[in-house]
């Protein structure tokens, strides 16, 4: 199953943010085992670097967070077509609109987020981590 991870899900894992870390860790285990192919937008990487650097007060730790993301995930391009699609969206949150546009352009099976309401206009199914883990456990039977 191919899924685009919302930026906050990746940050929950990288920064071990509670109470969300355990679910994020299970999702990354599924990615590392090949049961899920994880996608992130190119703009997510800049967000990760900025937030991880602020959180850790370390450029090196921010670079490690980006490196881990690049290793674990496929990266969706954010080109003019994606930006125009996001800009034309009804969503107030431009970052979420970009993620939806990237998910559509990559043809992923779902977007994984903690904030389903933020993705209300998505044509791609929007799931929580527990929902995606249930789906992949059903595929392995």
Helices and strands as residue ranges (DSSP letters): E 2-5, H 7-14, H 21-32, E 37-41, H 42-56, H 59-72, E 74-76, H 80-87, H 94-106, E 110-112, G 116-119, E 126-127, H 129-139
